[in-house]
Amino acid sequence: MKPKFELSILSVSVVSELPGTWSEDDCLKLLRHLEFDGAADLPPAERRDYAVMALQDKEDVAAAAALLGFAIGKKLNPGRTQNLAEEMTSDRMWEEYADLTLHEAIFNAQVLLHQAFPATPQPEINQIEITLRALNAAAHTYLDDLAAAPTTQLIPEPVVVRCIAAAMPPDAILHRLFEDQIAGAAFPEAENILWQTRGEVLPDGPDGKPLRKVSLYSPIRWTTPLEEEWSAECEPFIESLND
């Protein structure tokens, strides 16, 4: 028996920054990367403002290149880094760049680039809250086993993406680009579709079936069809049950 769930979408909202990014420590490291004199002497609460001012001392493309150098290191050669920096000043590269593994880092760089140069694209990402309710014994057991695991990982990203896809129309971009992965092929791309996920065990529903809440952050490109109060039943392929 395959696990069967009911997915319900509680909320969909657009946010401009991921939680936990550009901390005071991150901004200090960026200031040092930008060779800002006296960075260590700045009050921690002011480091971000000074990082933005240091970026504003450059042209927008040079600032983008500096941010990319900090965010992705040497994952791209200098020519590709320069091309990407130029594209960041006018396009939503955190959704459009060919390499999905760099999207989150590009987005984080765009946050400060836009703060320094408001004419560049505003970073936007969807924050979505969903619940998954077990509809059969197999789903009940799966959720209980996940909650009891030492890693306390509530729902793996591939499973969440497959459940979300069940609530989308067949022509959604997620289906068109990842049809095989949603059906059951290996799905490493799921980690680059859902940038952050946070799970919560909720009290069992009135029917006694376990309920899980998941808050996730995902590019608008992948999740734009979703709307509040949508629900769908799903029987996602689960790698750990099919090894």
C-alpha positions in Angstrom: 0.0 0.0 0.0 1.4 3.4 -1.0 1.2 6.2 1.6 -1.7 8.6 0.8 -1.9 12.1 2.1 -4.2 15.1 2.0 -2.2 18.3 1.3 -3.8 21.6 2.3 -2.3 25.0 1.5 -2.7 27.3 4.4 -1.0 30.4 3.1 1.0 31.7 0.2 2.9 35.0 0.5 5.8 36.8 -1.2 8.9 37.7 0.9 12.1 39.4 -0.1 14.6 37.6 2.0 15.3 34.2 3.4 15.3 33.8 7.2 18.8 33.7 8.8 20.6 35.2 5.8 22.9 38.2 6.0 23.5 37.8 9.7 25.9 40.2 11.5 28.7 37.7 11.1 27.9 37.3 7.4 28.0 41.0 6.9 31.4 41.2 8.6 32.8 38.6 6.3 31.4 40.4 3.3 32.9 43.7 4.5 36.3 41.9 4.7 35.7 40.4 1.3 35.1 44.0 0.0 38.3 45.1 1.8 36.5 47.6 3.9 38.9 49.2 6.4 37.9 48.9 10.1 35.2 46.4 9.5 35.9 44.6 12.8 35.4 47.9 14.7 31.9 48.5 13.5 28.9 48.0 15.8 27.5 44.6 14.8 24.0 46.1 14.2 25.5 48.5 11.6 27.5 46.1 9.6 24.8 45.5 7.0 24.3 49.2 6.4 28.1 49.6 5.9 28.2 46.6 3.6 25.5 48.3 1.4 27.4 51.6 1.4 30.6 49.7 0.4 28.7 48.2 -2.5 27.4 51.6 -3.5 30.9 52.8 -3.9 31.1 50.5 -7.0 29.2 50.3 -10.2 26.2 48.0 -10.0 27.8 45.3 -12.2 31.0 45.4 -10.1 29.0 45.2 -6.9 27.1 42.2 -8.3 30.4 40.5 -9.2 31.7 41.2 -5.7 28.6 39.7 -4.1 28.8 36.7 -6.4 32.5 36.2 -5.4 31.4 36.1 -1.8 28.3 34.0 -2.2 29.5 31.3 -4.7 33.3 31.6 -4.6 35.0 30.1 -7.6 32.1 27.8 -8.7 32.1 29.8 -12.0 35.0 31.0 -14.0 35.6 34.8 -14.2 33.9 35.1 -17.6 30.7 33.4 -16.4 30.7 35.3 -13.2 31.0 38.6 -15.1 28.1 37.6 -17.4 25.9 36.6 -14.5 26.7 39.9 -12.6 25.6 41.8 -15.7 22.4 39.8 -15.9 21.6 40.3 -12.3 21.2 44.0 -12.8 18.2 43.5 -15.1 16.9 39.9 -14.8 15.6 37.5 -12.1 18.6 35.3 -12.3 17.7 33.5 -9.0 15.0 31.9 -11.1 16.5 31.9 -14.6 20.1 30.9 -14.3 20.8 27.5 -15.9 22.4 25.9 -12.8 19.7 25.4 -10.2 22.3 24.7 -7.5 23.3 28.4 -7.6 19.8 29.9 -7.4 19.7 30.3 -3.7 23.1 31.9 -3.5 22.2 34.2 -6.4 19.0 35.2 -4.6 20.9 36.0 -1.4 23.3 38.2 -3.4 20.4 39.9 -5.1 19.0 40.9 -1.7 22.0 43.2 -0.9 22.4 44.2 -4.6 18.8 45.5 -4.7 19.3 47.3 -1.3 22.3 49.0 -2.7 20.9 49.6 -6.2 17.0 49.8 -6.0 16.8 49.9 -9.9 17.9 46.2 -10.0 15.3 43.5 -9.8 13.7 43.2 -6.4 14.3 39.7 -4.9 11.0 37.8 -4.4 10.3 34.3 -3.2 7.2 32.5 -2.1 6.7 31.5 1.6 4.2 28.8 1.7 2.6 26.9 4.6 1.0 23.6 4.1 -0.3 20.7 6.1 0.0 17.0 5.2 -2.6 14.6 6.8 -2.2 10.9 6.6 -5.1 9.2 4.8 -4.2 5.6 5.2 -2.2 3.3 7.5 1.0 3.5 5.4 1.0 7.3 5.5 0.4 7.2 9.3 3.3 4.9 9.8 5.6 6.9 7.5 4.9 10.2 9.4 5.4 8.5 12.8 8.7 7.0 11.7 10.0 10.3 10.4 9.0 12.1 13.7 10.8 9.4 15.7 14.0 9.5 13.6 17.2 10.9 15.3 17.5 13.6 12.6 13.9 14.7 13.2 13.5 15.5 9.5 9.7 15.6 9.2 9.3 15.5 5.4 12.1 15.1 2.8 12.2 17.7 0.1 11.4 15.3 -2.8 8.3 14.1 -1.0 7.1 17.7 -0.3 7.7 18.7 -3.9 5.8 15.7 -5.2 2.9 16.5 -2.9 2.8 20.1 -4.0 2.8 19.1 -7.6 -0.4 17.1 -7.0 -2.1 20.4 -6.2 -0.9 22.0 -9.5 -2.5 21.9 -12.9 -0.8 19.4 -15.4 0.7 22.3 -17.4 2.5 23.8 -14.4 6.2 24.3 -15.0 7.1 21.9 -12.2 5.3 19.1 -14.1 6.7 20.1 -17.5 10.4 20.2 -16.3 10.4 17.4 -13.7 7.8 14.9 -14.9 10.0 11.9 -14.5 11.3 13.0 -11.0 7.8 13.6 -9.8 6.7 10.1 -11.0 9.6 8.4 -9.2 13.0 9.1 -10.7 15.8 10.3 -8.5 15.0 13.9 -7.5 18.2 15.8 -6.3 16.7 19.0 -7.8 14.1 19.1 -5.1 16.7 20.6 -2.7 17.1 23.5 -5.1 13.3 24.0 -5.6 12.7 24.2 -1.9 15.4 26.4 -0.4 14.2 26.1 3.2 11.7 23.8 4.9 10.6 23.8 8.5 8.4 21.2 9.9 6.1 21.0 12.9 4.2 18.0 14.4 0.6 19.1 15.0 -1.9 17.4 17.3 -3.7 14.6 15.5 -6.9 15.6 13.7 -10.4 14.7 15.0 -10.2 11.5 13.1 -7.0 10.5 14.9 -4.8 10.7 11.8 -1.4 12.4 12.2 -1.0 15.9 10.8 2.2 17.7 9.9 2.7 21.4 9.1 5.5 22.5 6.8 6.7 26.0 6.1 8.7 26.3 3.0 10.5 28.9 0.8 10.6 28.4 -2.9 11.1 30.5 -6.0 7.9 31.9 -7.4 8.7 30.3 -10.8 8.1 26.9 -9.3 5.1 27.6 -7.0 3.2 30.4 -8.6 0.1 28.2 -9.4 -0.5 27.5 -5.7 -3.2 29.4 -3.9 -4.5 29.5 -0.3 -7.2 27.0 0.6 -6.3 24.6 -2.1 -6.2 21.0 -1.2 -5.4 17.8 -3.0 -4.8 14.1 -2.3 -1.4 12.8 -3.2 0.4 9.4 -3.3 4.0 10.6 -3.7 6.8 8.3 -4.6 9.0 7.9 -1.5 12.6 6.8 -2.1 13.1 5.3 1.4 10.1 3.0 0.9 11.2 1.8 -2.5 14.9 1.0 -1.9 
